[in-house]
Amino acid sequence: MQYIPPSNLRGHDVEPLLANRGLTADWFNTHDFDPHSAANVARHSYTEAAAKIPFHYRTAVSSLPQLRTWIDTLVADAKAVQTERGAPIASVNTGPSLLLLGSTGVGKTHEAYGAMRELAVTGVSARWAVTTAADLYAALRPRHGVDSEAEFARYRKAALLLVDDLGAERKPTEFTEEVNFRLINYRYEHHLPTLLTSNVEPKELAGRLGDRVTSRLAEMCERVAMKGNDRRRRAA
């Protein structure tokens, strides 16, 4: 792993994330020149995660206890595997998944990016692929000069995957249904931790995603229902 020198991450506000984990800024900025130290792994993971988080959510902090528990589980599992295998660092490779459900604007995306940021500072390597469902479909549509299967593998096999707005298309097509099934089925079978958000009502999930996908999501994901008003409209 590359050594990441301590730096002032101005504008990122990592101290609330560290406080949630019982860590300090002094620990995060430990300058020990050890690429395998927990502090360097945290800096490396945070740098990678920050590059994938939109500017709007660069300071997001999650508040849901279910997300905290999910992060705790991923970290504990990664450290257990590290001890078992004698690996130089702990890495998230398998684990449970979460599905955040709620109407538009209640903060699902904010919570998801907050979880990404918090997991990154734990000292466990967490490598994410991030997309919206709409962007995923667009990236996989057959077109000249693009290997759609190679592009799909990047999401399907990611150690950690965030898919925002799953089921947003009101009229699913044969193409989107196939993408949804292949993606969810692979991650279900390989126990790859996946963080999903959707504004679809639970009773409408099967109609939007199909019975096969909904069945797998029911087993692989803890559902977290978020309630409230549209915070974007309130802020405006």
N, C-alpha and C positions, 0 to 999 in steps of 0.2 A: 504494500500500500504506500502511496506517495505521502511524504511528510508535508504537512500543511503548517507553515509558521503561524503563530498566534497573530491575530489581526483585529482591528477595531471594526466590527461589522456594523458600521453606522447605518441607521435606518432599519435594521433588522430586529432590534429589541429582543435579544435572546434571553435576557435575565429572567423574565417570567417563565420561560420554558425550563430553564435550569432549576429555578425555585420549585417548580412542580415535581422535579425529580430529586430534590434534596441536594442539588449541585450548586456550585458557585462559579462566578465569572473567572476567579483565579484558577480554579480547576480547569475550566474550558480553555484557558490560555496558557496552560502549563507548557513551558518551552524546554522539553527534555530530549529533543532530537530522536525520539523513538517512534518510528512509523507505526508500531503495533500497540502503542499505549492507548488506553481508553480515551484519553483526551484528544489524541490525534485522530483516532477513528471517529470521534464525535465531530471534530472540525471537518474532516474529509466528507463524512456523510452529510453534514449540514451544507457544505459548499455544493455538493451534488444536488441535494434536495432544493436548495434555494434557486438553482439555475432552472428548475422546472416549475417553480411556483410563480404564478402571475404577480406582477407588481402590486396589484390591488390587495393581494393577500399576503404580502411579504412579512407582515407583523401579526398574522393570525395566531390566536391561541385558542385551543379547544376548551370547552367547558363541560362537555358531557362525561359523566362518570363511566359510561360504557366504553368510551374511547380510551379513557385512562386505564381501565381494566384490560382492554385489548392490547394496548401498548405494553403493559406489565407482562402479559402472557407471552407476547412475541419476544420480549427481552429475556425473560426467564428461559424460554425454550431455546433461544439462540445460545445463551450461556451454558445451558446443560449440554448441548451438542458440542460446544467448544471444549468443555471439560472431558467429555466422553472421547473425543477424537484427538485431543491434545493440539487443537488448532491455535495458531498465533492470535487470531482475533475471533470474536463472536459475530456471526452473520445471520440475518433473518433469511431463511430459505423455505420454511414451511410454517403453517400455523392457521388459525381460524380467520374467518372473514366477517365483515360487517356490512349491513345495508341500512343506510340512513334514509328514512322516508319522511316526507313532509311537503307541504304546499310551497309554491314558488316564494322565495324571499325569506324563509324562516331561518336561514343560516347554515344549511347543509354543507355547501361548498366551503364556507368559512371554517366550519368544524373539521372538515376533511383535511384542508391544508394546514390547520393548526395541529392536527394529529401527525401529519407528515413532519412538520417542524420539530415537534416534541420528540418523536421517535428518533430523529436524526441526532439529538444531543445526548442520547443515553450512553454512548460509547459502544454501541452495537452497530455493525455495518448494515445499512438498509438502502438497497438500491431500487429506486422506483421507476416505473413507466407511468406516465400521466396522460390522460386524454378525456375528452367528452365523448359521449356516444356518437354524436353527429360527426365529430372530427374523425373518429375511428372508421365510421362507414365511408366517409369521403376518402380517407387514406387507402382503403382497401378496394375501392371500385376499380375494376380492370381498366387500365389505360396503357398506352404505348410507352415502352421504356421503363416500366415499373414492375418489379417482382412483388406482386401482391402477397404471395405466400411468405416471402422473407419479411415483409413489413408486418404481416399478421403475427409471425413468430415472435417479433419483438415485444408484443403485448401479451400474447398467450403464455410465453415462458418467463415473463418478468418475475423477479424475486418478489416484488411487491407491485401491485397495480391499483391505480385509482381511476375509476371510470365515473365521470360526473354526468348526471342527467340521463341515466339509463331509462329507456322506455318513453323518451320525450316525443318520439314520432307517433302521431295519433293513428296513422294508418300503416302499420308495419308491412313491409314487403317480404317476398320470399328471400331476397338478398339479406335484409337486416335480420330476419329470423335465423337464417343460416349462420351469420356472423355471431349473433348472440349465443346460439347453441354451441357452436364450436369453441368459442372463447370460454364460456362458463363451464362447459363440460370438461375441458382440459384442466382448468384450474381446480375444479371439483375433484377430479380423479387424482391429481397430484398434490392436493392439499396446499395450494399456493395462496398465501394471504392476499385478499382482495378487498378493497374499500370501495363501495358503490353508493351513489346517491341517486334518488329518484323522487319525482313529485307525483308519482302515480299512486292512487289509493290502493291499499293492500288487496281489496277485492277485485281491482282491475288489472292486477299484475299479469295474471294468466292471459287475459285478452290482449295485452300489449306485447308480452314476451313469449307466450306459448306455454303450454303445460309442462313440457320437458325442462325448460329453463327454470320456470317457477318452482318446480319440484326440487331441483338441485339447489337453488338459492335457499329454499326452506331448510334444507339440511346443512348447508355449508356456512350460512350466515346467521348471525344474531341480528334481528330486526330492531332498529331503534327509531321510534316514532317521535318526530319533532313537531311541536305545535307553536302557533303564534301568528302574528301578522307579517305582512311583507315589509321587511326592514328597509329595503331599498326605497320603497315609496314613502315610508315614514321619514327617512333621512332626507329625501328630496323635498 
